[in-house]
Amino acid sequence: MAQKDRTKTALDESRMLMIGAQILLGFQFQAPFQDAFAQLSKFEKSLEAAVVLLMIVVIGLIIAPSARHRIVYDGIASASFDRLLPI
């Protein structure tokens, strides 16, 4: 597989992961607005906040390779960028 194709495939997969993460984050953000949320203990509410924070960090990690590709490498496929890819 050519370097350009590997980079395109990895960035496409990253976009798919991002869509899934956005959907899950949306569900997490809805939790405090549910009726049963008021009945949770303080520990459970803080656990919910920690999960939301963790998901935001994960989304940032998913975004990082594509942002680096655009900013550092000017959108050009390179061997040094391929080392960052999980494929």
N, C-alpha and C positions, 0 to 999 in steps of 0.2 A: 504494500500500500504506500502511495506517495506521501511525502511529508505534509503537503497541503491537504490531502484527503484525511489524514490522521487528525490534523488540527481541527478541520471542519467537523469531523465526526465527534471529537471530544467536546467541542463547544456546543454542538447540537444536543449531546447528552446532558451537558451542564444546564442547558435551557430547560430540558425536560425535568431534571431534578428540581430546578427552581420553581417550575409550575406546581409540582407536587408539594414542595415546601411552603409555597404561598397559600395553597389550599389548607394545609394542616395548621399553619399559623392563623389563618382566618377562623378556623374552628376554635383554636385556643383563645383568641381574642373575644369570642362570643361567650365563653364560660362565665365571666363575671356578670353578665346580663341575664343569666338564667335564674329562675326562681329559687332553685335549690342551693345556689351559691351562698346565699345569706346564712344558710344552716350549717355550712362547713365550719370546722374549727379554725383557729388562727394558724395552726401548723399547716393545715390543708390549703388554706388561702396563700400562705407564703410559698408552699410547694408549687402551687399553680403559677405564681409569679416567677419562681425559679425556672420552671419549664418554659415559660414564655421567653425569658431572657436567654435560656439555652438555645431555643429555636432561632432567636434573632442572631445569635453568634454563628449557628450553623448556616443560616442563610448568608451571612457575611462571608463565610468560608466558601460557600458555593459560588458566590459572585466574584470572589477574588481572582480566580484564574482568567476569566473572560475580561475583567477590567484590566488586568495586567497585560493581556494580549493586545488590547486596544491602546493602552497608554504607553507601555514600555516598548512594545514591538511594532507599534503603528499598524496593527492589524495584519502584519506579514507573518506567515508561517516560518518558524525557525527551529533549528535543532535544540537550542537552549530552552525554548518554550515547551517543546515536546517532553523534556525531562520532568516538567511539572505535572504532566498529565498522567492520570491513573491507568492508561491503557498501554 
